[in-house]
């Protein structure tokens, strides 16, 4: 038995080959005109108006009552067709019938005519050898006009599969050729265990935030003036950065220990500057507010200018560099989620150590100074080092910016977890620096860039000053633990300024292209970082050779 919806469609498209024309109107529809102009004109029969009205009402009732059944036809659930065709063929034909009716209804809507009494497309014209196969202009999926409108998820999966296969082969080949090169004391050697002065220095750094809190309390109680408070904060922040530098330089410590201490020192310094600058600005704003106005009502959150030790402690351990009296907080701590992230952290840290020991160290040790040896050999070493160095850099990003900062935010219920944006899609170097490290970017914008603009410094000058501050801290974090000041990191960061101009020019010249993105990847990851690694390694080896 054929279902009612199939019967309705059969009647609708077969029976309406005739002209459904009321006595009041004898106009010929466009489809009838086409039929009359064709070589095989069908016989035109007239029906009474009552029949026309009856069929039209039946059509509308069938459409309303069988809408769910039509959906079943779309899903291939319309029942068994008595003609003996397979279920797949029935579904295919049913979908085409519904599509033809949809096209017809759309044409009726465009022409402003009522579907009542109109002729529907006939089934006899569908799937004919003479039916047009090309109806409109289309572009190839990989053409320049359509390539960015297509989904390339399959190609991305292919790249991932090829990447895994190629690197698996390289790992097996490396193990077969060189064996297991990872030393047992990679992360914690006997030398690093003797770096107790650095450990004591790290544990004593909280003295400086406490001193900053005491200064703010004195200012709040009006025991010291604003100028004296600014001077005291300058002394505190300067002492906080010089104290670890002197400890590292006086001790023959491991490079890893020195890097960790300098990173921790720079984080504390940035937090102290934000703490002092924000409190100074909140006091200035509080004086300028009208009577009855508060900072909390202006920013729509709890923003009291009262100095609280509890707020300072939370700020010093929170995954942010910008101080404010309160932060958005989550409702609870997801303990299971924290455990999963810790497991990922351990896995990716181990993978990073494996790449360093198994690949980077042998390449670096078997290289020459890139500025003193053969040029082609130096290029070959840089390119060979670029791939494992890129893997380590990506693992470091994932471990620190995604895993560690999110773990810390979860434990502290810190709500704003935008620690990075999609920097991998950056079309200019400027976009990369705005999206790569959001805590530092927000600090730079808040305490360097906008204050420079408010003091009349041009935008370009403010950008250069921001890069200058960043270059100084990059040099401190690398040069101090290595016990040498060659300024390679400083030069590398300041070289970003002309790259900002170049990539911005390329982006403006080639609209909607990824030319700037390719320039960023080439200069920053393929050339810049491997070159800095080789330069610092050979300079450090030369320093040790001169010392002996």
N, C-alpha and C positions, 0 to 999 in steps of 0.2 A: 504494500500500500504506500503510495507516494505521500509524504507529509504535506500538510496544508500550505506551508510556506513555499515548497517547491511547486505545488499546483498553482498557487497564486502567481509566482514568477512565470510559469509556463503560459498561463492565460494572459498575463500582462504583456509579454513580449511577442507571443505568437498571434493572439487574437487582435492585437492593436496594429497589425499590418493594414487593417482597414482604416478608413478615415472616420474618426469619431467626431462627427460634425453636427452641431445643433441646427435646427431649422432657422434660427435667427441669424446664423452666421454661415456663410458659404466660402470664407477665405481659405485659400490653400496654404498649408503650413510649409515652412522651408524644406522639411524632409520630403513632403509630397512633391514639391517642385523638383527636387533632385531625382526622385523616382520617375517623374514624368520625363525628365530630360535624358534619362538613361536609355540604353538600347532595349532593355527588357522592362517595359512598363507593366506593372501588375494591374489586375482588374480592380477598379475602384468601385466599391459598393457603399451605398448609403444605408445608415441605420436610423431608426426612429429616435427622436429625442429622448423618449422614455428609456430606451435601451441604453443610450449613451449615459443618461443620468444614473441608471442602475449599475452599470459597469464602473463608473467613476466612484460612486459611493462604495462599491465593493472593494475597489482599489484602496481607497483611503482607510476603510475599516480593516482591511487585511494588513496594511502597513502598520496601523496602530496596534492591532491585536497580536501580530506575529513579529514584533520587533525583537523579542528575545529569541525567537526561532531563527531570525535572520542572523543574529549574532552566533547562534550555533552553527549555521551554515558556514560563516566565516571561519569557524574553528574546526570545520570538517566533521560536525556532529549532526548533520541534517538527515540522517537515516539512510536506508538502503534504496537505491534506484533500481526500478524494475527492469531497466534495459540491460542489466547484466554488467555494466561498467564497474570498474573497481572503485573503492572508496576514495582513493586519491584523485581519480578523474572526476568523481562527483563533486568533491571539494573544489577542484580547479574550475569547473564549469560554474558552480554556484557563486564563487567569488567573482568570476567574470560578469555574471548576470548582475550582481549587486553593484559592481563597479560601473557597468554600463548605465544602470539606473541612476547612480550618483552623478555620472557625467551628464546625463539627461536633465536631472534636476538642477544641476549647476547652470546648464544652458538656459533652462527656463527662467532661473533666477536672474541671469544676466540680461535676458531679453525682456524681462519684466512681464512675462506672460504667466497665466495660471496653468498649473499642471493638469487641471480638470479638462478633459476632452482633448488633450494633446496626444500626439503619437510618440511612443517610446522607441528607442533603437531596437532593431530586430536581431534575434539570435542568429538569423541566417547570414548576417554580415560579419559575424565574429569568427576568427580563426579560419579565414578563407585564404587560399593561396594568393589571391590578389589583394589581400588586406595590406595596407601600408605598414612597413616595418620601421620606417624612419619618419617621425612626426614633428620633431623640433630640433633646434640646434643644441648640441651637447659637446662638452669638452672632455678630453681624456683625463682620468683621475690624477695623473702625474704632470699635467700641463701647468704652465706657470700661473694661469688664471684660476685653476681649481685645486692645486696641490695643498694649499693651506685650508681648504674647505673640507677635506677628507680626513677621516680618522686613520691614523697610522699605528694603531695599537698592535696589529700583527707584525709590522716591521720592527717595532720596538721589542716585541717578544723574540723575534729572530735575532736581533742584535744581542739581547741578553744571552740567548742560547749559544751564539757564536762566541761571545765574550767568555762565558763559562768554559766552553770546550777548549778554546785557545789557551786560556790561562791554566787550565788543568794540565794540558800537555806541557806547558812551560814549567809548571811546578814539578811534574814528574821528571822532566829532563834535567832540571836543576838538582833534584835530589840524587838522580843517578850519576850526575857528573861530579858534584861537589860533596855529596853526603849531607848529614845533619850538622849544620853550622851553629845552631843556637846554643849559647852557653847557659849553664845553670844559673849564673848570677847576673842575668841580663838586667832585670828590673832592680834587684837589690844586691849589689856586690858588697864585698867586705869593706871596700873603700867608702861606699855610701853609708854603711853603718857607723863609720867613724866620723861622719859629718855632724857630730853633736852640736858644734857651735851654730850651725845653720838651723838646726832644730830648735835650739834655745832662742835664737833670734826670731824665728817664726812664732813661737809661743809667747814672746814678749811684745809682739806688735799690737795687741789690744790696748796697750797703755795709751797709744795715740788717740784712738776714738774716745777713750775716757777723758783725756785732756781736752779734746774738742767739746765734749759735753759740759765740762766744768766752765769753759769759756762762754758757752751759750747761756748757761745758768747765770753767770755773772752779768752778762749783758741784759738778760731778762729782768734781773733784780736791780738793774741800773747802777751796778757797782763799777762798771767800766764803760767807756764810750764805744761807739761803733768803730772808730779808727783804731783804737787799742785792740779791739776784738779782731779786726782784720789783720793787724800786725801779728797777734798771737797765733792766729790760724796759719799764717804764712810760715811762721817758725815751726809749728807742729807738723805741717805737711812736708816742709823741707827736711826736717829731722827724720821723718818717717821714711823718706826715700833714700837718704844718705846712710842711715844706720845699716840696713841690709847690704848695701853696696860695699861698704867698708868691711863688713864681716866676711863677705864672699871673697873679696880681693886679698884679705889677709890670710885666708885659709885655703889650702890646696884641696879644694872640695871636688867632688864629682860634678860633671857638667849637668847631669840630670837633676841633682839636688839643687844646684844653683839656679837652674831655669825655673824649677817649681817655686823656690823662695822668691825670685824676682817677679814671677807672675802674681803670686799672692801679695807681694808688696805693692805692685802697681794697682791691683784691685782695691786694696785698702786706701791707697792715695786718691784714686778716683772717687771713692765713696766719701772720704773726708772733705774733698773739695765740694762735692755736691751737697753734703750736709751743711757746711758753712755758708755756701752761696745761697742755698734754698732758704735757710733761716734768715739770712740778711735780707733777701728779697721779700719774704713774707712779712717781716717787720716793716719794710718800706711800703708794702701794699696796705697793711693794716692802718698805717698813718694816713694814707690817701683815701681810704674808704669814707663814704658819707655815714652819718649817724644812723645806726640800725642795720647797716650792711655788714656782711661777714664773708670771709673767703669760702666758707662751706656752702652758703647759698649761691655764690657765683659759680663754683665748680661742681655743685650738686653732689658733694660727698663730704665726709668728715675731714675738715682741713683746718684744724686749730693751729695757731702759731705758738701754742704752749710747748715748752721744751720738756720732753718726756724721755727718761732713760729707757723705758720699755720700747718706745718707738725706735730709738737708736740701736738697741740690741737686735731687734727684728730686722732693721735695715741692713745691719752689718752682715747678717747671715743669709738674707734674702737674695735670690738670683736677679738682682738689679743693681745698677750703678747710680740711679736717680732717686734722691731722697724725697719723700713726702710723708706727712704724718700718718696716713692710712693708705692701704692698698686693697684692691678687690680680692676677696677671699672665697675659696670654695667651701662647700658644706662639710665635707668629710675627707678622710685619707683612705685611698684605695690600696689596702695592704697587698693584695694579690697582684695588682698592677705594678707596684713598686718592686716586688720580687722578680717579676718577669723582666722589668727593665734592668735590674741589677744583673740578671743572667746574661742579657744581651750585652751589657757593658763589659762583663768579663770576657765574653766570646770575642767581641770586636777588639778589645785591648790586646788579647792574645794574638789575634790575626795581625794586628798592627806590629806587634813585636816580632812575629814570624817574618814579615816582609822586611823589616829593618835588618834583622840579623842574617836572613838567608839571601837577600838580594842587594839592599842598599849598601851595607858595609863592604861586601866584596867588590862592588863596582867602584865605590869611592876609594878603597885602599889600592886598587889596581889602576888608578887614574893619575894624571899629572895636573899640575896647576893650570887651570884653563886659560890664564893670561900669559903663561910663560912657555908652554909647550907648543906642539904642532897644532895648527888651527883645525885641520880636518879631524885629527884625533880628539881634540877638545869638543868639537861638535858631536862626534860619535858618542863620547862619554855622556854629554849632556842629554842627548836624545835617549840613550839607553837608560839613564837614571830617571828620566821624566816619568815613565810609566809606573814603576814601583813607588816613586815619590808621590805621584798623584794618588795612588791607592792609599798610602799612609795619610795623606792630607785629608782625603774624603773620610777615612775611618776616624781620624781625629775630630773632624767636624761632627760626625754622627755621634761619637762617644761623648763629646763635651757639650755641644750646643743642643743636641736633641735628648740624649739619654741622661747625662748627669744633671743638666739644668732642670729638666722635667722631673727627675727624681727629687731634687732639692725643692722644687716648687710644690710637688705633691706632699712631701713631708711637712712643709711649712704652710700648706693650703694657700699658696700664692696663686692668684687667679690669672694674671696677665702672662701668658706663656708664649707670646710672640717673640721668641728668641732669635728668629731668623725668618726671612721671606724666601721666595723662590729666586734666589740669587743666581741659580744656574741658567735662568732665562734672561739674565741681564744683557741688554743690547749695547750698553756703554760701561766703561769702567766706573763712572760716577754712580750708575744704578747699582753696580755690584757692591760698592762700599756703603750704599744706603741700605742694602738688604742682607748683606752677609753676616754682620754682627750687630744685631739690633740693640743690645744693652749699651755697647760702646757708641753706636750711632746716635741713640737718644741722648746720651751724655754729651757728645760733641755738639749736637744741635742745641741742647739746652744751656750748656755752660761755656761754649766757645763760639759757635757760629752766630747765633742770634745776639749775644752780647756784643760781638764785633759789629754787626749791622746796626745795632742801636747806638753805638758810639761813632757812627759815620764812616766805618770802613767799608769799601766797596765789596760786592758779592765775591768777585774773584779773589780779593785779598783775604776775605774770611775763609774761602776754600783753601787757600795756600796755608794759612795759619793752622787750620784744622789738620791738614796733612803734615805740617811741621811737628805738631804735638804728637801725632801718631807715629811719625818717623823716630822721634826721640825715644819714645817708650819701646818701640820695636828694637832699636839699637841697644837699649839698656837690658832688655830681656835676653838678648843673645850675646852681646859683647862682654857683659860683666861675668856671666858664668864661664865664658871661654877665656877670660883674663886677657883680652886684647880688644883694642878699639880700631878696627879697620873701616868702620862706617859703611860696610856693605849693605846692611839692613836699612840704614838711614837713606842711602842713595837709592835703594830699591823702592822704598816707599815714596820718596820725593819724585822718582821717575813716573809715578802714577799721575802726576799733574799734567805733563804733556800727553800722556795716554788718554786722560779725560778729554782733552781738546780734540785729539785725533779721532777717537771713537765717536764723539758727539758729531764731528764733521761728517764721518762716514754714515752715521745714522740719518743725518739730515739729507745727505746726498742720495743714499739708497733707501728710500722710504719702505717701511714694512719689510725690512730684510734683517737677516741675522749676521751681517758682516761684522758689526761691532762685537757681537757675541763670540764669533770665531777669533777675532783679534784679541779679545780678553783671554780666551782659553790658551791661545798660542803664547802670548807674552807672559801671562801670569803663571800658568801651570807647566807648559812645555819647556819654556826657556828660563823664566825668572827664578823660580824656586830651585830647580836643579843647579843652576849656576851659583846661587847663594850657598847651597850645601857644599859644593866643591870648593868654593872660595874660602869659606870658613874652616873646612876640614884641613886644607893644605896650609893655610896660615897658622892654624893651631899646631899642626905637626911641625912646621918650621920653628914655631916658638919653643916647642918642647926640645927640638934638636939643638937650638941655640942655648937653651938652659943647661943641657947636659954637656 
